[in-house]
Amino acid sequence: GVISQIEFVKGLRKDPALAMRLNLPTQIAQESGSRTIFQLAFGAMDKDDSKTIDLNEFLAFYAPSPHSWKVPASRGAGSFSDTEAP
């Protein structure tokens, strides 16, 4: 499935916790900076310019890339024991 801008805005309005987790405003007003912020984020997600976002576009925008993962200094590569999960 896909989600349109209107559906996304309604979801942010309905679920403020979701908006906070996505770092987007809960209220998007026509004549305010909140609309600009939302449109920039939505446009960055909508890679195929379809005016909708599919799951892959959403995840590509919000899921951290492996390059952004940080390993704590005390647990560098190869420091896991045989009994610990990575």
N, C-alpha and C positions, 0 to 999 in steps of 0.2 A: 504494500500500500504506500500511499504518499500523503503528505500533509500540505495544505495550502497556507498562505500567509494568514488568512482569516481564521482558519482552524488553530494555527499556532498561537495567534493573539488570544483567542478564546481560552486556550489551554493555559497560557501564562496568567490570564486574569483569574481563572477558576482555581489554579493551584499555585499560590505564592511561593510555596516551598520549592516547586519545580523551577519557577522563575529565578529564585535565589541560586539554586544549584547550577543553572545555566548562565548565571550572571547577566540576566536580562530583566528589564522592568516588568512589573505586573500590570501596570496601566500604560497603554500606548495611546497617546493623544495625537490627533491629526497635526496640530500646530505646535509641537514641542520637540525637544531633543530626544525624548524617548522613542519617537517614531523614527528618527534618523538612526539611532542606535540599533533598533530592531531591524530596519531595512538593510543596514550595513551587514549585520550578522546573517540575516536571511539570504542576502545576495551572495555572501561568502560561502554559505552552505550549498546554495543552488548552483552547482557546478555546470549543469547542462542547460541553464537558463529556461527551465520548463515552468517556472513560477510555482513549483512544488518541490518538496524535499522528500527523498526516499530514505530508507534506513541507512543505506551505504553513505549517502551524502551527510546525513546527520552524524553518524559515527566518525566519518573522516574529519569532521569539524571538531567534535567534542572529545573523541577518544585520544588519549595521548599517544604520540608516535613512539616507537621504541627508542628513538634518539633522545626523547625528552625524559626517559626514565632515569632516575637517579638511584644509585646504589649507595646506601649509607657507608661512610668511610670505615666503620668498624666491621662491615660485612662485604668486603670486596669479592671479586670473582673468585670462585673456587673455595670460598670459606664455609660453605654449607657442609655439615656432616652428612654421613650416609643416612641418618634418620630424619633429617630436616627436609621439609619441602621447600623448593625454591620460591 
